Amino acid sequence: MKPTLFHAPHSRAGAVRILLEELGIDYDLHVLDLKRKQQRDPAYLAVNPMGKVPAILHDGSLVTEQPAIFIYLADRYPQAGLAPGLDDPLRGPYLRWLAFYGSAFEPAMIDRALERAPAPPSLCPYGDYDTMLATFTAPLRAGPWLLGERFSAADILWASALGWMTGFGLVPKLPEIMAHVARLRARPAARKAMAADAALAAAQA
């Protein structure tokens, strides 16, 4: 069975679309128009009560939350080589960066976007912004990818997000960050997915 991606342009689902293209598999696209609040329609809330995209439906299983979707798809289609195997020494770092994205990076970005102070260090999921930034940029400086020479699904997730966050001024345009974003955007799968999303966004405008 082909996975179905519940998708909207200009959303976090764009990274999942790039991942699906990198995996080289057939998939179905269920498009939602966020401007028309279709993510709040009862039909979609029956799929994902959170009313958020992306979501994946595959073999009767629903997967939501970006890191979980990335882990699921990259493991489900190992022939693409986008996830280190369970016995690979890179498996731990790979999972670390996928988890760090949701547990530290996104909470920091929300605080930054809302211009609110973080919680006290003992309660804050990311500690402080500067430490969080230094933590994930260290492997990017070593590069070219988060796992060194190996490109993985984690790079798709991070580079996609960093492209948006630097555009909004929430993350500084450090050379290592912009190089990471540029490397992903130069890949054929990313170009294909981004062009398709640009056309989709234009059609919804």
C-alpha positions in Angstrom: 0.0 0.0 0.0 1.3 3.5 -0.9 1.6 5.9 2.0 -0.8 8.9 1.9 0.6 12.3 2.9 -1.9 14.8 4.3 -0.3 17.9 3.0 -0.5 21.6 2.6 2.0 23.9 0.8 4.0 26.4 3.0 3.8 24.0 6.0 5.9 21.5 7.8 4.5 18.9 5.4 6.8 20.2 2.7 9.8 18.5 4.4 7.9 15.2 4.3 7.2 15.6 0.6 10.9 16.0 0.0 11.6 12.9 2.1 9.1 10.9 0.0 10.7 12.0 -3.2 14.2 11.1 -1.8 12.8 7.7 -0.9 11.8 7.2 -4.5 8.5 5.6 -3.7 5.0 6.1 -5.0 2.7 8.0 -2.6 -0.7 9.6 -2.5 -1.2 13.2 -1.7 -4.2 14.5 0.2 -4.1 18.2 -0.1 -5.6 20.6 2.5 -6.1 24.3 2.1 -5.0 25.9 5.4 -6.3 29.3 4.4 -9.8 27.8 4.2 -9.3 26.0 7.5 -9.7 22.6 5.9 -7.4 21.2 8.6 -10.3 21.9 11.1 -12.9 20.1 9.0 -14.5 17.1 10.8 -13.3 14.8 8.1 -9.7 15.7 8.8 -10.1 15.9 12.5 -11.2 12.2 12.3 -7.7 11.5 10.8 -5.7 13.8 13.1 -7.6 15.3 16.1 -4.8 17.9 16.4 -5.9 19.4 13.1 -2.3 19.6 11.9 -0.2 18.6 9.0 1.8 16.6 8.1 0.2 13.2 8.8 0.9 9.9 7.1 -1.5 7.0 6.7 0.1 3.8 5.7 -1.1 0.2 6.0 -3.8 1.3 8.3 -1.4 3.1 10.7 -1.6 6.8 11.3 1.7 8.6 12.0 1.8 12.2 13.0 4.6 14.5 14.3 7.5 15.3 12.0 10.3 13.3 13.8 8.0 10.2 14.1 7.1 10.4 10.4 10.7 10.7 9.4 11.8 7.8 11.5 8.9 5.7 10.3 9.3 6.3 6.6 13.1 6.1 6.5 13.0 2.8 8.4 10.2 1.4 6.3 12.0 2.0 3.1 15.6 1.1 4.0 16.7 0.6 0.4 17.0 4.4 0.1 19.7 4.4 2.7 18.3 7.5 4.5 18.4 6.0 8.0 21.4 4.2 9.6 20.5 0.6 10.7 20.0 -0.5 14.2 23.6 -1.8 14.4 25.2 1.2 12.7 27.3 3.4 15.0 25.5 6.4 13.3 22.1 5.3 14.5 22.4 7.0 17.9 23.5 10.4 16.5 20.8 10.1 13.8 18.1 9.6 16.4 19.6 12.3 18.5 19.1 15.0 15.8 15.6 13.9 15.0 14.6 14.1 18.6 16.5 17.3 19.2 14.5 19.0 16.5 11.2 18.4 18.2 12.3 18.6 21.8 14.6 21.6 21.7 14.7 23.4 18.4 11.0 23.9 17.8 10.2 25.0 21.4 13.0 27.6 21.1 11.7 28.8 17.8 8.2 29.3 19.3 9.6 31.4 22.1 11.7 33.4 19.7 8.8 34.0 17.3 6.5 35.1 20.1 9.3 37.2 21.6 8.7 35.7 25.0 11.4 34.8 27.6 12.1 31.1 27.9 11.1 29.2 31.1 13.6 28.9 33.9 16.5 26.6 32.9 15.3 23.7 35.1 11.9 23.8 33.2 12.9 24.9 29.7 13.2 22.0 27.2 16.0 23.7 25.4 17.9 25.4 28.2 18.8 28.6 26.5 18.7 29.7 22.8 22.5 30.3 22.4 23.4 26.8 23.7 20.7 25.2 21.6 22.0 27.0 18.5 25.6 26.1 19.2 24.7 22.4 19.8 23.2 21.8 16.3 25.5 24.0 14.3 28.6 22.2 15.6 28.1 19.1 13.3 27.1 21.4 10.4 30.5 23.2 10.6 32.2 19.8 10.4 29.7 18.8 7.6 28.8 18.4 5.0 25.8 16.7 6.7 24.7 16.2 10.3 26.2 12.7 10.2 29.4 13.8 8.5 29.7 12.4 5.0 26.4 10.5 5.2 23.3 12.2 4.0 20.2 11.1 6.0 16.6 11.9 6.6 17.6 14.1 9.5 19.2 16.5 7.0 15.9 16.8 5.1 14.1 17.7 8.3 16.7 20.2 9.5 17.6 21.9 6.3 13.9 22.3 5.4 13.2 24.0 8.8 16.3 26.1 8.7 15.4 27.4 5.3 12.1 28.8 6.8 13.6 29.9 10.1 16.4 31.9 8.5 13.9 33.5 6.1 11.8 34.7 9.1 14.9 35.9 11.0 14.4 33.4 13.8 17.8 31.8 13.1 20.9 33.7 12.1 22.2 33.1 8.5 25.4 31.5 9.6 27.6 30.2 6.8 27.2 26.6 8.0 23.5 26.9 8.2 23.0 28.5 4.8 25.4 25.9 3.2 23.3 23.1 4.7 20.1 24.6 3.3 21.7 25.1 -0.1 23.0 21.5 -0.3 19.5 20.1 0.4 17.8 22.5 -2.1 20.3 21.5 -4.8 19.2 17.8 -4.6 16.9 16.7 -7.4 14.3 15.3 -5.1 14.1 18.6 -3.1 13.9 20.7 -6.4 11.1 18.5 -7.6 9.1 18.6 -4.3 9.6 22.4 -3.9 8.5 23.1 -7.5 5.4 21.0 -7.1 4.6 22.8 -3.8 5.1 26.2 -5.4 2.6 25.3 -8.1 0.2 24.0 -5.5 0.4 27.2 -3.4 -0.2 29.2 -6.5 -3.3 27.2 -7.3 -4.6 27.7 -3.8 -3.9 31.5 -3.8 
